[in-house]
Amino acid sequence: MNQKQTQQQRLSPQQIQYIKLLQLPTIALEQRVKEELEVNPVLEEGEPTDDLNELESSEWETDEAESSEELDPVDQNEEVDWDEFMHNTEYDGGNYSGGSGYSGNEDWRDLPDPYHESFLEELEQQVGLLDLTEKQKLIADQILGSLDQDGYFRREIEAVVDNIAFNEGVLTNKEEVETVRKKIQLLDPPGVASRDLRDCLIIQLELMDPQAEGRENAIKMLRDHWDLFEKKHFSKLKKKLDIGDEELKAAFDCIKGLDPKPGGNGNAVDDTQNYIEPDFEVYYQPVEEEENNGEKNAGDFVISLNNSNVPPLHISPRYKKMWDDLKKKKNKNKQTKETKSFIKNKIESAQWFIDSIRQRQNTLMNTMKTIVALQEDFFKHGEGLKPMILKDIAERVNLDISTISRVVNGKYVQTHFGVFELKYFFSEGLETESGEEVSSREVKNAVQEIVDNENKKKPLSDQAIADLLKEEGYKVARRTVSKYREKLNIPVARLRKQII
């Protein structure tokens, strides 16, 4: 046994809350505010007004004993119905006024999303239309429940047989499972429940119009010469199939029209998951020629944080008044102490939440302003991205690199040139032949352009791409080209070969 003294730095609950709010994008923050409003009665949305304060004060001037005996608990805790209030108001430049003719986007914001059948539900409906025995229906349920996100059935057939025997007490065999699987393959989308890519493509070709150009050669190629097809050995394929360039091209074109992931687009999940709402808007406003006094770069950046769906928050004056009344009470029984403790905790929690929201806004704005300052050329002209890393921003805003990482992760900015994720502006630097430092993203764009313009009959190797980049002034090694090519999801030269 021994003793030792150590120092540890622990985050307070307020800091943890701030960090969690900091990494939320705009849409998630809106939902988080709604959740906090539901669980904390002390927190209210909207700006506090004098009229509301006077109303709350007058309500609490009644005798406490009388109110506790005569009023229903629901009446004691009556709150302003803000949803009803918002529904019966008109929005005019940020100010609300009474009326019933409001027809802005707020009307649609809280409407429930329409129901979409999932990919699995659609398949279950189609299976229900097949003429299957009870045993086959059990097998079909097992197969559908084992499909992966791409629509493939990669589970061992023996496992399906064992699972039905153990759970349902029904004996079956591999042949029966395979029979049901092949029936499911013919459903929509065709090729679902396939064992592998080859199986998936062949079943789609077999279901295709028999008169389709290249269909027969495509089926022979996939069924008998899969290895040659994968490696794009065109000369060997022509020899094996005894066909020419035009017929081989027709077969490949036929295969290109197939769906390699039959379940990839069928899962009708909520489309809003892929919806992007920019967290910032950045626009450059140049000064008119007669006003710029001959200055070359006259103009200003307009930077705004998107808080349109996040309401202003404040602590309920009703609970403030309740707290003051409880502090003045002389008879502090157990119930009074518990009430005081509850209100105090809720008020502190509300204040922490409001402060965290405010601190989040300040941090996001400071970070965005610094990014714009370092990438002025891009926000002015849409090109000329400079090398920049998280450390460059962290040093200028006096924050930790991990904090900046949370700020840029999942956040987007709307510009004149489109919507960009903040991560887009961060890239390492490379030195050109002239000694100038350029962004690695610029080199990636150059690699992409070279590949797009290459001769598809004879694709360029990584070394050939590196040589072309060197001619353009970029000092890039072959292994660097390979790394950038993989990040751009560009296959190796052999797999880029095409029949033209």
C-alpha positions as CSV (number, residue, x, y, z in Angstrom):
1,M,0.0,0.0,0.0
2,N,1.2,3.5,-0.8
3,Q,0.0,7.1,-1.1
4,K,0.5,9.5,-3.9
5,Q,-0.7,13.0,-4.6
6,T,-1.9,13.8,-8.2
7,Q,-3.6,16.7,-9.9
8,Q,-6.5,16.0,-12.3
9,Q,-8.5,18.4,-14.4
10,R,-12.2,17.5,-14.5
11,L,-14.9,19.2,-16.6
12,S,-17.8,20.8,-14.7
13,P,-21.4,20.0,-15.7
14,Q,-21.7,23.4,-17.3
15,Q,-18.6,22.8,-19.5
16,I,-19.8,19.4,-20.5
17,Q,-23.2,20.9,-21.5
18,Y,-21.4,23.6,-23.5
19,I,-19.2,21.1,-25.3
20,K,-22.2,19.0,-26.3
21,L,-24.1,22.0,-27.6
22,L,-21.1,23.2,-29.5
23,Q,-20.9,20.2,-31.7
24,L,-24.6,20.2,-32.6
25,P,-25.5,21.5,-36.1
26,T,-28.5,23.9,-36.4
27,I,-31.2,21.2,-36.9
28,A,-30.0,19.2,-33.9
29,L,-29.7,22.3,-31.8
30,E,-33.3,23.2,-32.5
31,Q,-34.5,19.8,-31.3
32,R,-32.2,20.0,-28.2
33,V,-33.8,23.4,-27.3
34,K,-37.3,21.9,-27.6
35,E,-36.3,19.0,-25.3
36,E,-34.9,21.4,-22.7
37,L,-38.1,23.5,-22.8
38,E,-40.2,20.3,-22.2
39,V,-38.2,19.1,-19.2
40,N,-37.5,22.5,-17.5
41,P,-40.6,24.5,-16.6
42,V,-38.5,27.4,-15.5
43,L,-37.2,27.9,-19.1
44,E,-39.4,29.8,-21.5
45,E,-39.0,30.9,-25.1
46,G,-39.4,34.5,-26.3
47,E,-38.1,37.8,-25.0
48,P,-39.5,38.8,-21.5
49,T,-41.8,41.8,-21.5
50,D,-43.0,44.2,-18.8
51,D,-46.6,43.2,-19.4
52,L,-45.8,39.6,-18.8
53,N,-43.9,40.6,-15.5
54,E,-46.9,42.6,-14.4
55,L,-49.2,39.8,-15.2
56,E,-47.1,37.3,-13.2
57,S,-46.9,39.6,-10.2
58,S,-50.6,40.1,-10.0
59,E,-51.3,36.4,-10.3
60,W,-49.1,35.7,-7.3
61,E,-50.5,38.3,-5.0
62,T,-53.3,36.0,-3.9
63,D,-53.3,34.3,-0.5
64,E,-51.1,31.2,-0.6
65,A,-53.2,29.1,1.8
66,E,-56.3,30.0,-0.2
67,S,-54.7,29.1,-3.5
68,S,-53.4,25.8,-2.2
69,E,-56.8,24.7,-1.0
70,E,-59.1,26.0,-3.7
71,L,-57.1,25.8,-6.9
72,D,-56.5,22.7,-8.8
73,P,-52.7,21.8,-9.2
74,V,-53.0,22.3,-12.9
75,D,-54.3,25.8,-12.4
76,Q,-51.5,26.6,-10.0
77,N,-48.9,25.7,-12.7
78,E,-50.7,27.3,-15.6
79,E,-48.3,28.3,-18.4
80,V,-48.7,30.4,-21.4
81,D,-49.5,28.1,-24.4
82,W,-46.7,29.4,-26.7
83,D,-47.6,26.9,-29.5
84,E,-51.2,28.3,-29.6
85,F,-49.9,31.8,-29.4
86,M,-47.5,31.3,-32.3
87,H,-50.3,29.7,-34.3
88,N,-52.5,32.8,-34.0
89,T,-49.9,35.4,-34.8
90,E,-48.4,37.0,-37.9
91,Y,-44.6,37.3,-38.4
92,D,-43.3,40.6,-39.6
93,G,-39.6,41.1,-39.8
94,G,-39.0,39.4,-36.4
95,N,-42.0,41.1,-34.6
96,Y,-45.2,39.3,-33.8
97,S,-48.6,40.9,-34.1
98,G,-52.1,39.5,-33.6
99,G,-54.0,38.1,-36.6
100,S,-55.1,35.0,-38.3
101,G,-53.7,35.3,-41.8
102,Y,-50.2,34.0,-41.1
103,S,-49.0,31.7,-43.9
104,G,-45.2,31.6,-43.5
105,N,-43.0,28.6,-43.3
106,E,-43.5,28.3,-39.5
107,D,-46.9,26.7,-40.3
108,W,-45.1,23.7,-41.8
109,R,-42.2,23.4,-39.4
110,D,-43.8,21.1,-36.8
111,L,-46.1,19.1,-39.1
112,P,-45.4,15.3,-38.8
113,D,-43.4,13.8,-41.6
114,P,-45.4,11.6,-44.1
115,Y,-45.1,7.9,-43.5
116,H,-43.0,5.9,-45.9
117,E,-42.9,2.1,-46.1
118,S,-39.5,0.8,-45.4
119,F,-37.6,-1.4,-47.8
120,L,-38.3,-4.5,-45.6
121,E,-42.0,-3.7,-45.4
122,E,-42.2,-3.5,-49.2
123,L,-40.5,-6.9,-49.5
124,E,-42.8,-8.4,-46.9
125,Q,-45.8,-7.3,-48.8
126,Q,-44.5,-8.8,-52.0
127,V,-43.7,-12.1,-50.3
128,G,-47.2,-12.2,-49.0
129,L,-48.4,-12.4,-52.6
130,L,-46.3,-15.4,-53.4
131,D,-47.8,-18.9,-53.2
132,L,-45.8,-20.2,-50.3
133,T,-46.4,-23.0,-47.7
134,E,-46.3,-22.2,-44.0
135,K,-42.7,-23.6,-43.9
136,Q,-41.6,-21.5,-46.8
137,K,-43.1,-18.4,-45.1
138,L,-40.9,-19.1,-42.1
139,I,-37.9,-19.4,-44.3
140,A,-38.8,-16.2,-46.2
141,D,-39.1,-14.3,-42.8
142,Q,-35.6,-15.5,-41.9
143,I,-34.1,-14.5,-45.2
144,L,-35.7,-11.0,-45.1
145,G,-34.5,-10.5,-41.6
146,S,-31.0,-11.4,-42.6
147,L,-30.6,-8.9,-45.5
148,D,-27.8,-6.4,-45.1
149,Q,-28.1,-2.7,-46.0
150,D,-27.3,-3.4,-49.6
151,G,-30.0,-6.0,-50.0
152,Y,-27.6,-9.0,-50.0
153,F,-28.2,-12.3,-48.1
154,R,-24.7,-13.1,-46.8
155,R,-25.8,-15.3,-43.9
156,E,-24.8,-19.0,-43.9
157,I,-27.8,-21.1,-45.0
158,E,-27.0,-23.7,-42.3
159,A,-27.6,-20.9,-39.7
160,V,-31.1,-20.3,-41.2
161,V,-31.9,-24.0,-41.0
162,D,-30.7,-24.3,-37.4
163,N,-32.5,-21.1,-36.4
164,I,-35.9,-22.3,-37.7
165,A,-35.4,-25.7,-36.0
166,F,-34.6,-24.2,-32.6
167,N,-37.1,-21.3,-32.6
168,E,-40.0,-22.7,-34.5
169,G,-39.5,-26.5,-34.1
170,V,-39.7,-26.9,-37.9
171,L,-37.2,-29.1,-39.7
172,T,-36.0,-27.8,-43.1
173,N,-32.9,-28.2,-45.3
174,K,-30.5,-26.1,-47.4
175,E,-32.3,-26.9,-50.7
176,E,-35.6,-25.6,-49.4
177,V,-34.0,-22.4,-48.1
178,E,-32.3,-21.9,-51.5
179,T,-35.6,-22.4,-53.3
180,V,-37.3,-19.6,-51.3
181,R,-34.2,-17.3,-51.7
182,K,-34.4,-17.6,-55.5
183,K,-38.1,-16.7,-55.4
184,I,-37.3,-13.6,-53.4
185,Q,-34.6,-12.7,-55.9
186,L,-37.3,-12.2,-58.5
187,L,-39.1,-9.6,-56.5
188,D,-38.7,-5.9,-56.8
189,P,-35.9,-4.7,-56.8
190,P,-34.6,-7.7,-58.8
191,G,-31.5,-9.2,-57.4
192,V,-32.4,-8.7,-53.7
193,A,-31.3,-11.5,-51.4
194,S,-28.4,-12.4,-53.7
195,R,-25.4,-14.2,-52.3
196,D,-22.8,-11.9,-54.0
197,L,-22.4,-9.3,-56.7
198,R,-22.0,-11.9,-59.5
199,D,-25.3,-13.6,-58.4
200,C,-27.0,-10.2,-58.2
201,L,-26.0,-9.1,-61.7
202,I,-26.8,-12.4,-63.4
203,I,-30.3,-12.6,-62.0
204,Q,-31.0,-9.0,-63.2
205,L,-29.7,-9.9,-66.7
206,E,-31.9,-13.0,-66.8
207,L,-35.0,-10.8,-66.0
208,M,-34.1,-8.3,-68.7
209,D,-35.7,-8.2,-72.1
210,P,-34.2,-11.1,-74.1
211,Q,-33.9,-8.8,-77.1
212,A,-31.7,-6.3,-75.2
213,E,-28.4,-5.7,-76.9
214,G,-25.4,-7.4,-75.3
215,R,-27.5,-9.4,-72.8
216,E,-26.5,-12.9,-74.0
217,N,-22.8,-12.1,-74.1
218,A,-23.0,-10.4,-70.7
219,I,-24.6,-13.4,-69.1
220,K,-21.9,-15.7,-70.5
221,M,-19.2,-13.3,-69.4
222,L,-20.4,-13.2,-65.8
223,R,-21.2,-16.8,-65.5
224,D,-18.2,-18.4,-67.2
225,H,-15.4,-15.7,-67.1
226,W,-16.0,-13.7,-63.9
227,D,-12.2,-13.3,-63.1
228,L,-11.5,-11.9,-66.5
229,F,-14.4,-9.5,-66.2
230,E,-13.3,-8.3,-62.8
231,K,-9.7,-7.6,-64.1
232,K,-11.0,-6.1,-67.4
233,H,-8.8,-8.4,-69.5
234,F,-10.6,-7.3,-72.7
235,S,-8.4,-9.2,-75.2
236,K,-8.9,-12.5,-73.3
237,L,-12.6,-11.9,-73.0
238,K,-13.0,-11.3,-76.8
239,K,-11.1,-14.5,-77.4
240,K,-13.1,-16.6,-75.0
241,L,-16.4,-15.3,-76.1
242,D,-15.4,-15.1,-79.8
243,I,-16.7,-11.6,-80.2
244,G,-15.3,-8.2,-81.4
245,D,-14.9,-4.8,-79.8
246,E,-18.4,-3.6,-80.5
247,E,-20.1,-6.7,-79.1
248,L,-17.9,-6.6,-76.0
249,K,-18.7,-2.9,-75.5
250,A,-22.4,-3.7,-75.8
251,A,-22.1,-6.4,-73.1
252,F,-20.3,-4.0,-70.7
253,D,-22.8,-1.3,-71.4
254,C,-25.6,-3.7,-70.6
255,I,-23.9,-4.6,-67.2
256,K,-23.4,-0.9,-66.4
257,G,-27.1,-0.3,-66.4
258,L,-27.6,-2.9,-63.6
259,D,-28.0,-2.1,-59.9
260,P,-25.1,-3.6,-57.8
261,K,-26.9,-2.7,-54.5
262,P,-30.6,-3.6,-54.9
263,G,-31.3,-2.6,-51.3
264,G,-29.2,0.6,-51.3
265,N,-31.9,3.0,-52.5
266,G,-35.0,1.0,-51.3
267,N,-34.9,1.8,-47.6
268,A,-37.4,4.7,-47.4
269,V,-35.9,6.3,-44.3
270,D,-36.7,9.9,-43.3
271,D,-35.3,12.0,-46.1
272,T,-34.5,14.8,-43.6
273,Q,-31.6,12.8,-42.4
274,N,-29.7,13.8,-45.5
275,Y,-31.1,17.3,-45.5
276,I,-28.4,20.0,-44.9
277,E,-29.3,23.3,-43.3
278,P,-26.3,25.7,-43.4
279,D,-25.2,26.9,-40.0
280,F,-23.6,30.1,-41.5
281,E,-24.1,32.4,-44.4
282,V,-21.1,34.3,-45.8
283,Y,-21.3,36.8,-48.6
284,Y,-18.9,39.3,-50.0
285,Q,-20.3,42.7,-50.8
286,P,-17.9,44.8,-52.9
287,V,-18.2,48.6,-52.6
288,E,-19.4,50.5,-55.7
289,E,-16.7,51.9,-57.9
290,E,-17.5,55.5,-57.1
291,E,-17.3,54.8,-53.4
292,N,-14.1,52.7,-53.2
293,N,-11.7,55.6,-53.7
294,G,-9.5,53.5,-55.9
295,E,-9.0,50.7,-53.4
296,K,-8.3,47.4,-55.0
297,N,-10.0,45.1,-52.4
298,A,-12.7,47.5,-51.1
299,G,-15.7,45.6,-49.7
300,D,-17.0,43.8,-46.7
301,F,-17.9,40.2,-45.7
302,V,-21.4,39.7,-44.3
303,I,-21.2,36.7,-41.9
304,S,-24.3,35.5,-40.1
305,L,-25.2,32.6,-37.9
306,N,-28.3,30.7,-38.7
307,N,-30.5,30.8,-35.6
308,S,-33.9,31.3,-37.4
309,N,-35.4,28.1,-35.8
310,V,-33.8,28.5,-32.4
311,P,-36.0,30.8,-30.2
312,P,-34.6,33.3,-27.7
313,L,-34.8,31.9,-24.1
314,H,-35.4,33.4,-20.7
315,I,-36.2,32.3,-17.2
316,S,-39.9,32.4,-16.3
317,P,-40.7,35.5,-14.2
318,R,-43.4,33.4,-12.5
319,Y,-40.8,31.1,-11.0
320,K,-38.7,34.1,-10.1
321,K,-41.6,35.5,-8.1
322,M,-42.3,32.1,-6.6
323,W,-38.6,31.9,-5.5
324,D,-38.7,35.3,-3.9
325,D,-41.9,34.4,-2.0
326,L,-40.4,31.2,-0.7
327,K,-37.3,33.0,0.6
328,K,-39.5,35.4,2.5
329,K,-41.5,32.6,4.3
330,K,-40.6,32.2,7.9
331,N,-42.1,28.8,8.5
332,K,-39.7,26.6,6.5
333,N,-41.2,23.1,6.7
334,K,-40.1,20.1,4.7
335,Q,-42.3,20.8,1.8
336,T,-41.1,24.4,1.5
337,K,-37.5,23.2,1.5
338,E,-38.1,20.7,-1.2
339,T,-39.9,23.3,-3.3
340,K,-37.0,25.7,-2.8
341,S,-34.5,23.1,-3.8
342,F,-36.5,22.1,-6.9
343,I,-36.9,25.7,-8.1
344,K,-33.3,26.5,-7.4
345,N,-32.0,23.5,-9.4
346,K,-34.3,24.3,-12.3
347,I,-33.3,28.0,-12.3
348,E,-29.6,27.2,-12.2
349,S,-30.1,24.6,-15.0
350,A,-32.0,27.1,-17.1
351,Q,-29.3,29.7,-16.6
352,W,-26.5,27.3,-17.5
353,F,-28.4,26.3,-20.7
354,I,-28.9,29.9,-21.7
355,D,-25.3,30.8,-21.1
356,S,-24.1,27.7,-23.0
357,I,-26.3,28.7,-26.0
358,R,-24.8,32.2,-25.9
359,Q,-21.3,30.9,-25.5
360,R,-21.8,28.5,-28.4
361,Q,-23.0,31.3,-30.7
362,N,-19.9,33.4,-29.8
363,T,-17.5,30.5,-30.4
364,L,-19.1,29.7,-33.7
365,M,-19.0,33.2,-35.0
366,N,-15.4,33.8,-33.9
367,T,-14.3,30.6,-35.6
368,M,-16.2,31.4,-38.8
369,K,-14.8,35.0,-38.9
370,T,-11.3,33.6,-38.6
371,I,-11.9,31.0,-41.4
372,V,-13.1,33.8,-43.7
373,A,-10.1,36.0,-42.8
374,L,-7.7,33.2,-43.8
375,Q,-9.6,32.2,-46.9
376,E,-10.6,35.6,-48.3
377,D,-9.8,34.7,-51.9
378,F,-12.1,31.7,-51.8
379,F,-15.1,33.6,-50.4
380,K,-14.6,36.4,-52.9
381,H,-14.0,34.4,-56.0
382,G,-14.8,30.7,-55.3
383,E,-11.2,29.5,-55.8
384,G,-7.7,30.0,-54.4
385,L,-8.1,27.8,-51.3
386,K,-5.0,28.2,-49.1
387,P,-3.4,25.6,-46.8
388,M,-5.0,25.7,-43.4
389,I,-5.2,23.4,-40.4
390,L,-7.2,23.4,-37.2
391,K,-4.2,24.7,-35.3
392,D,-4.2,27.9,-37.4
393,I,-7.7,28.7,-36.2
394,A,-7.2,27.6,-32.6
395,E,-4.2,29.9,-32.1
396,R,-6.1,32.9,-33.4
397,V,-9.3,32.4,-31.4
398,N,-7.4,31.2,-28.3
399,L,-9.2,27.9,-28.1
400,D,-8.1,24.3,-27.9
401,I,-7.8,22.3,-31.2
402,S,-10.3,19.8,-30.0
403,T,-12.8,22.6,-29.5
404,I,-12.3,23.9,-33.1
405,S,-12.7,20.3,-34.3
406,R,-16.1,20.2,-32.6
407,V,-17.1,23.5,-34.2
408,V,-16.3,22.5,-37.8
409,N,-17.5,18.9,-37.6
410,G,-20.9,18.6,-39.3
411,K,-21.3,22.4,-39.8
412,Y,-22.0,24.0,-43.2
413,V,-21.7,27.4,-44.7
414,Q,-23.8,29.0,-47.5
415,T,-21.8,31.1,-49.9
416,H,-22.2,32.6,-53.4
417,F,-20.5,29.5,-54.8
418,G,-22.6,26.8,-53.0
419,V,-22.8,25.1,-49.6
420,F,-19.6,23.8,-48.1
421,E,-18.8,21.8,-45.0
422,L,-16.4,23.7,-42.8
423,K,-14.0,20.7,-43.0
424,Y,-13.7,21.6,-46.7
425,F,-11.5,24.6,-45.9
426,F,-8.9,22.6,-44.0
427,S,-6.1,21.0,-45.9
428,E,-2.4,20.6,-45.6
429,G,0.0,22.5,-47.8
430,L,2.3,21.4,-50.6
431,E,5.2,23.4,-52.1
432,T,5.3,24.0,-55.9
433,E,8.4,24.2,-58.0
434,S,8.4,28.0,-57.6
435,G,8.4,27.7,-53.8
436,E,4.8,28.8,-53.4
437,E,2.6,26.8,-50.9
438,V,-0.7,25.5,-52.3
439,S,-3.5,23.5,-50.7
440,S,-3.5,19.7,-51.0
441,R,-7.1,20.1,-52.2
442,E,-5.9,22.0,-55.2
443,V,-3.5,19.1,-56.1
444,K,-6.4,16.6,-55.7
445,N,-8.5,18.6,-58.1
446,A,-5.5,18.5,-60.5
447,V,-5.4,14.7,-60.2
448,Q,-9.1,14.4,-60.8
449,E,-8.8,16.6,-63.9
450,I,-6.0,14.5,-65.3
451,V,-7.9,11.3,-64.8
452,D,-11.1,12.7,-66.3
453,N,-9.2,13.7,-69.5
454,E,-7.0,10.6,-69.9
455,N,-7.2,8.1,-72.7
456,K,-9.6,5.5,-71.3
457,K,-8.1,2.8,-73.6
458,K,-4.7,3.4,-71.9
459,P,-5.3,4.9,-68.4
460,L,-2.4,6.6,-66.7
461,S,-0.4,5.0,-64.0
462,D,0.3,6.8,-60.7
463,Q,3.8,7.6,-61.8
464,A,2.6,9.0,-65.1
465,I,0.1,11.3,-63.2
466,A,3.0,12.4,-60.9
467,D,5.0,13.3,-63.9
468,L,2.2,15.4,-65.4
469,L,1.7,17.2,-62.1
470,K,5.4,18.0,-62.0
471,E,5.1,19.6,-65.5
472,E,2.3,21.7,-64.0
473,G,4.6,22.8,-61.2
474,Y,3.5,20.5,-58.4
475,K,6.2,18.6,-56.5
476,V,4.3,15.4,-55.8
477,A,5.7,11.8,-55.3
478,R,4.1,8.7,-56.8
479,R,3.0,7.5,-53.4
480,T,1.3,10.8,-52.7
481,V,-0.6,10.5,-56.0
482,S,-1.7,7.0,-54.9
483,K,-2.9,8.4,-51.6
484,Y,-4.9,11.2,-53.2
485,R,-6.3,8.9,-55.8
486,E,-7.7,6.6,-53.1
487,K,-9.2,9.5,-51.2
488,L,-10.9,10.6,-54.4
489,N,-12.3,7.0,-54.9
490,I,-10.5,6.7,-58.2
491,P,-9.6,3.0,-59.0
492,V,-6.2,1.9,-60.3
493,A,-5.3,2.3,-63.9
494,R,-6.2,-1.3,-64.8
495,L,-9.8,-0.9,-63.5
496,R,-10.2,2.5,-65.3
497,K,-9.7,0.9,-68.7
498,Q,-12.7,1.1,-71.0
499,I,-13.8,0.0,-74.4
500,I,-14.3,3.1,-76.5
